[in-house]
Each structure stands twice: as structure tokens, then as C-alpha cells.
Amino acid sequence: MNGLSNQNQKTKMQFVNEMDTKEDALFSTQRIVELLMKYRWVFNFQVTRFFIEKPWKDIPEQWKKVLTTLTTEEINLLPFGYIKNDWPRDLKEFILTASELALPRNICTEIKPCNLAPHVKRGMNPKKLHEVCHIASFINDIATKTGCDVVVDVGSGLGYLGHVLSTVYGLKVIGLESKQCHTSEADKRLFSDNNAKIINVTFEMEESKESLMELKKLIYSCFEKFRKREAIEDNLNRADCTFHAHIEDEGNFSGTSNSENQKGLHDEKDTHIKMKQTKNYPECCGNVGERKSGSSGSDVIDAYRCLLIGLHCCGDLTPAMLKFYSQVDIVRGLCCVSCCYHRMTKLDDKYMHFPMSKGVGSMMSENGLVPTVPFLRLAAQETRARWKGQTEESHQSHVKAVAYRSLLELYAHQENLEFSKLFRKIATAGDFVDFSSYLEKTLSRCQFSSTRDKESMTAQIRALNEEYEEYYPFVEVITVLQVLLQPLIERLIIQDRLLWLSENGHPSYIISVFDDVISPRNIAICSNKSS
């Protein structure tokens, strides 16, 4: 058989509903863990140390003969199950198994993105606009099904998503953002739109009991504010009715206008809260879900149901959200898209939040699969959908970017020197015309702990380039093998979180909410609590 495998010619399912069964999930997890353990040499190294770690030495010789002679079209199709009959058997098995176990990512066609007025989409780039329009529509569907009228947006950033949820769908939104500058910008959008259904909060969500308790109190405090605003709005509406009736009776009216009264609704000085300074919470905030008869807080609890959401929840944020969702009764739904898995916290060389579930944890332990930074970083890389569109020129640019940077690390390693960057980026796209141009630019943007002059260093690094240039073709060989394994690692992480929810009594599912060519992290973890 030449070309794509039959399985990958079929359209992948767009909606994954509740992982089929727990047994099926554990079986696929077992296969993923075993495959990742067997081929861990593909990803267990830092890309900048390519010439130090020499990962091409682990590639079977028969694989090298095939993979170094692929055309651009063939290398682009490899992650989708492209094989040829005369290829080595183990290579074909690897490609077919990896492509079969890849996480389904086709965007769900049932999601109908909302249309936004120019003032609402102000400031959004095309990627953000695509994300917000799609996930806002989906979140509104969840809110409707779960009866939630308050959305808690964790990591709300500049407030784009909350603004759309409130303006387009009429939902009340509590925006939680750890950076004060982002919260302030989100407030500017709020005031310019005169929107009283959004409360932006400077708050950093953590897993600790103290943080979760503060968050519970904060949510109840926001509930109280929403309740007061609704009462004011009701009074204004009644006053407006009286106003019109009075005009009909008297033909004129003197006194304070409704527009002046309306200012009281939107110009509250406490609309923006800085969590570390605000401690005036209602008395009802002691225990989640506890009703205290006779208290106004109890009425507030009865009135609102929360939907916990997050768009691109970085590092430890998704695990913290899952635990908060599991523990807090008034939070009835969950929808979060994760990113930056490699930013999860490590303690004593172990990640605190991966694996989370007992099932995945035991499998990884039994097979000896230990998560590392390169392992988790690969999970957060671009998907095979983008790889498929690479041109020969873009492949060559990637080879140069990896190889040239790795030569600097190799030089520092061999000379036992400290190497540091003076700028976040030591090279731009225009610096990769040839190695000489790259070297001239980068040596002015980084520094080595060496007393040698620049000319001597340049000569040594150029000599290394000549020595290692024959290994350049292996950059894309290793990269395409990583592209094959990327969706498996990400599926393992996501499936671990789904299994954790299942182990804690919460049915869950995943859905592709974005086009992964536009937004690679496009899988949302969702869960609804039964009434």
C-alpha cells in the first residue's frame, strides 16, 4: 500500500462524547504510554542541544535511508499515515499507530460562530477573533443547558471573551486576571460600552485551599454586586414607567432625568476589584453550598449558577480549575482550553499536576514514562495540520533555525562556557540567509563567559558548522517524528484530566472548538453537573 492509510482517509469524528467508556479510555492510554516509552528518544532532549544530544544516532539505519530521501509532499503527509509498501515494517507500524491514536482535531461544525459589531471586536487580531466568536457561541450553549447565568472567566486577559458573552448573549461575567495591567485594559472596554454585567477582578487562581476559599468569597461578593445592580435597574425601569405615565397625564415633566439616574448603575467605583485589597465579603461566604436561612447571601446563592470557563489556561491553571469545579456546588459547568503544558509546576523533580488521575498515573509509573520539559513542550507545539502546509523553503528555514542555534550551544558546551542571550530573540528571519550572516548578528546579541576575542570565537564556531553540516538533514527527520507524536502526548494529558474528572464523579467530554491551523490549542475540556 502506498499513500495514506484507509483509516486516515476517513473524516475524524468532530465531537468526542464522554470518552466512550472508561475502559476504552484506559486501553487507548495504555497504547499511547507504551508507544511514547518505546520512542522517547524522539522527544526527550532540548531542541537547542540538537548537536550535543545527537538524537539522530537513535534512528534505525533502515529508517534513515527512507526518511532522508522523502519529498516535501511526502514528509508533509507522513503524520497523516502516509506510508509505502517497501518501507521497513517497524517504521510503517510506528506511523500507522501514531496517526491512529492522534487526537481528533477537526473543528465541530455544530458550533456556529457569532457575528460581532465593529466596536465589540475592537482590538482583536484574526486569531483572537476566530477563537472568541467560536467559543463564545459554544459557551452560551452550555450556559443555556446548565441553567447558568453567571460565567467565571479564568485568565480573562483584556476581557474580549467576557465582553462578547455579555454583549451578545446577555450573560453576567466575572473576569479573573492575574495581571493588573490587563484588568485595567479590560475595564476600559467595560466603561466604553457602559456594561454593568461584567466585573473584572485582579486575582491569581491557585490550587491552595486559601486561594480557593478566597475565590469562593470573591464570587459571592460579585453575586451581591450583581444583585444590587439588578435591584437598581428594576427601580429605574419602574421609575421609567412612572415617568412615561406622568408625561401622558401632565404633558411635561421636571426633575432628574432617567439618563442621570442611570449613571448610578454604571459608575460604581467598586466595579473593578483588586483581590488582595478587597475583603468586604458577605457573611454567607463561609462554606460553599451552605444555606444560611434569613441571610441575603442565601438568596444570592439560590439566584445564580456559575459556569467556569478559560481560554488558553496556562500551566497549572487548568488543574486548579478542575479542582475548584469539583469542589464548589454552585459551579454547574466547565469549559476550558489548555495551553503551555511545560509551564506546570515541578516539586522535587515531579510535576504536581501531571498525571492527575490514578489510572494514567499508574500506567506511566508501570511503564517508566517520566514527563520532562521537552515532553510537555512538544505537547504544546503546533499540530500536524500546520505541518501539512509547509513548503520546501519553510522546511529549509526551520533546519537553519535549529542547526545554527544548536551550534552556539555546542560551542559553549565544548568550551565549558556560560551562554546567555542579551535579547529575547537573538535572530530574526532575515538573519538566516547563510551561517556567516547569522553568526555576525547573533554574537552581538548574546554573550559567552570567555576572554577570547570575537574573531577567535567566530573561527571556532564556523569550524563546528563545517563538521556538523552533514547532520543537517536529520533536523527535519527528527521533527517529523515529533509531529507524529505531538498529538499523542497532548491526548495523554487531556485524557488524564478527563479521567480525573471521571474518578471524581463528573462526566466529561472534549470538543474541537477552533480550526487548529489558526489556533493549535483547540481542544476544550467540558463537564456539566447533573441537576
C-alpha positions in Angstrom: 0.0 0.0 0.0 1.3 3.4 -1.0 -0.2 6.7 0.2 -2.5 7.5 3.1 -3.8 4.7 5.3 -7.6 4.0 4.9 -8.2 5.0 8.5 -6.7 8.4 7.9 -8.7 8.9 4.7 -11.8 8.9 6.8 -13.1 12.0 8.4 -12.2 12.1 12.0 -15.0 12.4 14.4 -15.6 16.1 15.3 -17.1 15.6 18.7 -15.8 13.2 21.3 -18.6 12.5 23.7 -17.5 11.4 27.2 -14.5 9.3 26.1 -16.8 6.4 25.1 -16.2 4.3 28.2 -13.6 4.4 31.0 -12.3 1.1 29.8 -11.8 2.3 26.2 -10.0 5.4 27.5 -7.7 3.4 29.6 -6.9 1.0 26.8 -6.0 3.8 24.4 -4.0 5.4 27.2 -2.0 2.2 27.6 -1.2 2.1 23.9 -0.1 5.7 23.9 2.1 5.3 27.0 3.8 2.2 25.5 4.5 3.9 22.2 5.8 7.0 23.8 8.1 5.0 26.1 9.4 3.0 23.2 10.2 6.1 21.1 11.1 8.5 23.9 14.4 9.3 22.1 12.4 11.3 19.6 11.5 14.0 22.1 13.5 13.7 25.3 16.0 16.4 24.5 16.1 20.2 24.3 16.0 21.3 20.6 18.8 23.8 21.2 21.0 20.9 22.3 20.5 19.0 19.0 24.2 18.7 18.2 25.0 17.9 21.8 22.5 15.1 22.3 22.8 13.8 18.7 19.3 12.2 18.6 19.9 11.0 15.0 22.1 8.2 16.5 18.9 6.5 17.8 17.2 6.5 14.4 17.3 2.9 13.0 19.5 2.8 9.9 16.7 1.5 7.7 14.6 4.4 8.8 17.3 6.9 7.9 17.5 5.6 4.3 13.8 6.2 3.9 13.3 9.4 5.9 16.2 11.4 4.4 15.0 10.8 0.8 11.4 12.0 1.3 10.0 14.7 -1.0 8.4 17.8 0.6 4.9 16.4 -0.1 5.8 13.0 1.4 7.3 14.4 4.6 4.2 16.7 5.0 1.8 13.7 4.7 3.7 11.4 7.0 1.9 12.5 10.2 -1.4 11.6 8.5 -0.5 8.0 7.9 1.4 8.2 4.6 3.5 5.0 4.0 4.9 2.9 1.2 5.0 -0.9 0.8 8.7 -1.2 0.6 9.4 0.8 3.8 10.7 -1.0 6.9 7.9 -2.8 8.8 8.6 -1.2 12.1 8.6 2.3 10.5 5.2 1.6 8.9 3.8 0.3 12.2 5.1 3.4 14.1 3.5 5.8 11.5 0.2 3.9 11.4 -0.1 3.5 15.2 0.8 7.1 15.9 -1.6 8.5 13.3 -4.4 6.2 14.5 -4.0 7.4 18.1 -3.8 11.1 17.2 -6.3 13.3 19.0 -9.2 14.2 16.7 -9.0 17.9 16.0 -11.4 18.8 13.2 -13.5 21.7 14.3 -17.0 20.8 15.3 -19.4 22.0 12.6 -22.2 22.3 15.1 -20.6 25.4 16.5 -22.0 28.5 14.8 -19.7 31.4 15.4 -21.3 34.7 16.4 -21.1 37.9 14.4 -19.7 40.9 16.2 -20.3 44.6 15.8 -17.2 46.6 15.0 -17.0 48.1 18.5 -17.1 44.7 20.1 -14.3 43.1 18.0 -12.1 46.2 18.5 -8.5 45.2 19.3 -8.8 41.6 18.3 -6.4 40.1 15.8 -7.7 37.5 13.3 -6.7 34.6 15.5 -8.3 36.0 18.6 -11.5 36.9 16.7 -11.8 33.3 15.4 -11.3 32.0 18.9 -13.7 34.3 20.7 -16.5 34.1 18.1 -16.5 30.2 18.2 -16.0 29.6 21.9 -18.5 32.3 22.9 -21.2 30.6 20.9 -20.4 27.2 22.4 -20.2 28.6 26.0 -23.6 30.2 25.6 -25.0 26.8 24.6 -23.5 25.2 27.7 -24.9 28.0 29.9 -28.3 27.5 28.4 -28.3 23.7 29.0 -26.9 24.0 32.5 -29.1 27.0 33.5 -26.0 29.1 34.3 -26.4 32.9 34.1 -23.0 33.8 35.5 -19.8 33.0 33.7 -16.5 33.0 35.7 -13.8 33.6 33.1 -10.4 32.5 34.5 -7.4 34.2 32.9 -9.7 36.7 31.2 -6.8 38.9 29.9 -8.0 42.0 28.1 -11.7 41.0 28.5 -12.5 40.1 24.9 -14.4 36.9 25.6 -16.3 38.3 28.6 -17.3 41.4 26.6 -18.8 39.2 23.8 -20.6 36.8 26.3 -22.2 39.8 28.0 -22.9 42.0 24.9 -24.1 39.3 22.5 -25.6 36.7 24.9 -26.6 38.8 27.9 -24.6 36.7 30.4 -23.2 38.1 33.6 -19.4 37.7 33.6 -16.8 37.7 36.4 -13.4 38.1 34.8 -10.4 36.8 36.8 -7.0 38.0 35.6 -3.7 37.9 37.4 -2.1 40.9 35.7 -3.3 44.3 36.9 -2.5 46.0 33.6 -4.7 43.5 31.7 -7.6 44.0 34.2 -7.3 47.8 33.7 -7.5 47.5 29.9 -10.5 45.2 30.3 -12.2 47.8 32.4 -11.7 50.4 29.6 -13.7 48.2 27.3 -16.3 47.8 30.0 -16.7 51.5 30.7 -16.6 52.5 27.0 -19.6 50.1 26.4 -21.4 51.1 29.6 -21.8 47.5 30.5 -23.0 46.6 34.1 -23.0 42.9 33.6 -19.2 42.5 33.8 -17.0 42.6 36.9 -13.2 42.4 36.3 -11.1 41.2 39.1 -7.3 41.1 39.7 -6.9 37.6 41.1 -4.4 34.8 40.6 -6.1 31.4 40.8 -4.0 28.7 42.6 -4.7 25.3 43.9 -4.1 26.1 47.6 -7.0 25.9 50.0 -6.5 29.5 50.9 -6.7 30.6 47.2 -9.8 28.5 46.6 -11.5 29.9 49.7 -10.7 33.5 48.6 -12.1 32.7 45.2 -15.4 31.4 46.7 -15.7 34.6 48.8 -14.9 36.7 45.8 -17.6 35.1 43.6 -20.2 35.6 46.4 -19.1 39.2 46.7 -19.7 39.6 42.9 -23.1 37.9 43.2 -24.1 40.5 45.8 -23.0 43.3 43.4 -25.0 41.8 40.5 -28.0 41.5 42.8 -27.7 45.2 43.8 -27.3 46.3 40.2 -30.4 44.3 39.2 -32.3 46.0 42.0 -31.2 49.4 40.8 -32.1 48.5 37.3 -35.6 47.3 38.4 -36.2 50.5 40.2 -35.1 52.5 37.2 -37.4 50.5 35.0 -40.3 51.2 37.3 -39.4 54.9 37.5 -39.3 54.9 33.7 -42.8 53.5 33.5 -44.0 56.2 36.0 -42.1 58.8 34.0 -43.9 57.9 30.8 -47.3 57.7 32.6 -46.7 61.1 34.1 -46.0 62.7 30.8 -49.2 61.3 29.4 -51.1 62.8 32.3 -49.4 66.1 32.7 -47.8 66.7 29.3 -44.5 67.7 30.9 -42.1 66.5 33.5 -39.5 68.3 35.6 -36.8 66.7 37.7 -33.9 64.3 37.4 -33.7 62.5 34.1 -33.5 58.8 33.7 -30.2 59.1 32.0 -28.8 60.9 35.0 -30.1 58.2 37.3 -28.7 55.6 35.0 -25.2 56.7 35.9 -25.6 55.3 39.3 -25.8 51.8 37.8 -22.6 52.0 35.7 -20.4 54.4 37.6 -19.9 52.3 40.7 -16.4 52.9 42.0 -16.2 49.3 43.1 -16.8 47.8 39.7 -13.1 46.9 39.5 -11.8 44.8 42.4 -8.2 44.2 43.3 -8.4 40.9 45.1 -5.6 41.5 47.5 -7.2 44.7 48.8 -10.9 43.7 48.9 -12.0 41.9 52.0 -15.6 43.1 52.4 -17.4 39.9 51.6 -20.9 38.9 52.6 -21.3 36.8 55.8 -22.6 34.0 53.6 -19.2 33.3 52.2 -18.0 30.8 54.9 -18.8 27.5 53.2 -19.7 26.8 49.7 -23.2 25.5 49.2 -24.2 26.1 52.8 -27.6 27.8 53.1 -28.0 30.3 55.9 -31.6 31.0 56.5 -32.5 34.6 56.8 -29.3 35.9 55.1 -29.3 37.9 51.9 -26.3 35.7 50.8 -28.5 32.7 50.8 -30.9 34.4 48.3 -27.9 35.2 46.2 -26.7 31.6 46.2 -30.2 30.5 45.1 -30.3 33.1 42.3 -27.2 32.3 40.4 -25.5 29.3 38.9 -21.9 29.5 37.7 -20.2 28.3 34.5 -16.4 28.1 34.9 -14.5 28.9 31.7 -11.0 29.5 30.5 -9.5 30.3 27.1 -5.8 29.1 26.8 -5.3 28.3 30.5 -1.6 28.2 31.0 0.4 25.6 33.1 -1.2 24.8 36.4 -4.4 26.8 35.7 -6.5 24.0 34.2 -5.8 21.6 37.1 -6.7 24.3 39.6 -9.9 25.0 37.7 -10.9 21.3 37.6 -10.5 21.0 41.3 -12.5 24.2 42.0 -15.2 22.9 39.7 -15.3 19.6 41.5 -15.4 21.2 45.0 -17.9 24.0 44.5 -21.6 23.2 44.3 -22.7 26.4 42.6 -20.3 25.9 39.7 -22.5 23.8 37.5 -20.5 23.7 34.3 -16.9 23.7 33.0 -15.3 24.6 29.6 -11.6 25.3 29.4 -8.9 25.2 26.7 -5.4 24.5 28.0 -2.0 25.5 26.8 1.7 25.7 27.8 1.7 22.3 29.5 5.5 22.7 30.1 4.8 25.6 32.5 3.2 23.2 35.1 4.9 23.4 38.4 7.6 20.8 39.4 8.3 19.8 43.0 11.2 17.5 43.8 11.6 16.7 40.1 8.0 15.7 39.8 5.1 17.6 38.2 2.4 18.4 40.8 -0.5 18.2 38.3 0.6 15.6 35.8 -0.5 12.9 35.9 -3.7 13.9 37.9 -5.7 10.7 37.5 -4.9 7.4 39.3 -5.4 5.5 36.0 -2.9 7.4 33.9 -0.5 7.7 36.9 -0.3 4.0 37.5 0.2 3.3 33.7 3.0 5.8 33.4 4.7 4.5 36.6 4.5 0.9 35.5 6.0 1.7 32.1 8.6 4.1 33.4 7.4 7.0 31.4 8.5 10.2 33.2 7.3 13.6 32.0 10.0 16.1 31.2 10.1 19.7 30.0 10.8 18.7 26.3 8.0 16.1 26.6 5.4 18.6 27.8 6.7 21.4 25.5 6.1 19.1 22.5 2.5 18.7 23.6 2.1 22.5 23.3 3.7 22.7 19.8 1.9 23.3 16.5 -0.3 20.4 15.2 0.2 18.3 12.1 -2.4 20.5 10.3 0.1 23.3 10.1 2.9 20.9 9.2 0.9 19.7 6.2 1.1 23.2 4.6 4.9 23.6 4.9 6.8 24.5 1.7 10.3 23.3 0.8 11.5 26.8 1.7 9.9 26.8 5.1 11.4 23.4 5.8 14.9 24.7 5.0 14.3 27.8 7.1 13.4 25.5 10.1 16.5 23.4 9.5 18.7 26.5 9.6 17.0 27.9 12.7 17.5 24.7 14.7 21.0 23.9 13.4 22.5 27.4 13.7 21.2 27.9 17.2 22.4 24.4 18.2 25.9 25.2 17.0 26.1 28.0 19.5 25.1 25.7 22.3 27.6 23.1 21.1 30.4 25.6 21.2 29.5 26.7 24.7 29.3 23.1 25.8 32.6 22.0 24.3 34.4 25.1 25.7 32.6 24.8 29.1 31.4 28.4 28.8 28.3 30.1 30.1 26.0 31.2 27.3 23.3 33.8 27.7 21.0 35.9 25.5 21.1 39.7 25.7 17.7 39.9 23.9 14.7 37.6 23.9 15.3 36.8 20.3 18.9 36.6 19.1 18.0 36.2 15.5 15.2 37.3 13.1 14.0 35.6 9.9 16.3 37.8 7.8 19.4 36.6 9.7 19.2 33.0 8.3 20.4 33.8 4.7 23.6 31.9 5.5 25.6 30.9 8.5 28.1 33.8 8.3 25.3 36.4 8.4 23.6 34.5 11.3 26.9 34.4 13.3 27.7 38.0 12.8 24.2 39.1 14.1 23.9 36.7 17.0 27.3 37.2 18.5 26.3 40.8 19.1 23.0 39.7 20.8 24.4 37.1 23.2 27.4 36.6 25.3 29.8 33.9 26.4 31.8 33.8 29.6 35.1 33.8 27.7 38.0 36.1 27.4 38.7 35.1 23.8 38.3 37.7 21.1 35.3 37.7 18.7 37.4 36.6 15.7 38.7 33.5 17.5 35.2 32.5 18.6 33.8 33.0 15.2 36.5 30.8 13.6 35.8 28.0 16.1 32.1 28.1 15.6 32.5 28.2 11.8 34.7 25.1 12.0 31.9 23.3 14.0 29.4 24.3 11.3 31.6 22.6 8.7 31.9 19.5 10.9 28.2 19.1 11.6 26.7 20.3 8.3 26.3 16.7 7.2 23.8 16.1 10.0 21.5 19.0 9.0 19.1 16.7 7.1 18.3 14.9 10.4 16.7 18.1 11.8 13.5 17.6 9.7 13.7 13.8 10.1 13.5 14.2 13.9 11.0 17.0 13.6 8.5 14.9 11.5 8.8 12.1 14.0 7.9 14.6 16.8 5.0 15.9 14.7 3.7 12.3 14.7 4.0 12.0 18.5 2.8 15.5 19.4 -1.0 14.7 19.3 -0.4 11.6 21.4 1.3 13.5 24.2 -1.4 16.1 24.2 -4.0 13.4 24.1 -2.4 11.7 27.1 -2.5 15.0 29.1 -6.1 15.8 28.2 -7.2 12.2 28.7 -5.6 12.2 32.1 -7.7 15.3 33.1 -10.9 13.7 31.7 -10.2 10.5 33.7 -9.6 12.6 36.9 -13.0 14.2 36.4 -14.5 10.8 35.9 -12.8 9.4 39.0 -14.3 12.3 41.0 -17.8 11.7 39.7 -18.0 14.2 36.9 -19.0 13.1 33.4 -16.9 15.0 30.8 -16.2 15.3 27.2 -13.9 17.1 24.8 -14.7 19.1 21.7 -12.6 20.8 19.0 -13.8 24.5 19.2 -11.3 26.1 16.8 -9.6 25.4 13.4 -6.2 24.1 14.6 -4.5 25.7 11.6 -5.5 29.1 13.1 -5.3 28.1 16.8 -3.4 24.9 17.5 -4.6 24.5 21.1 -8.2 23.9 20.0 -9.5 21.2 22.4 -11.9 22.2 25.1 -12.5 20.1 28.2 -16.1 20.3 29.2 -18.2 18.9 32.0 -21.8 19.5 33.3 -23.0 18.6 36.7 -26.4 16.9 36.9 -29.2 18.9 38.4 
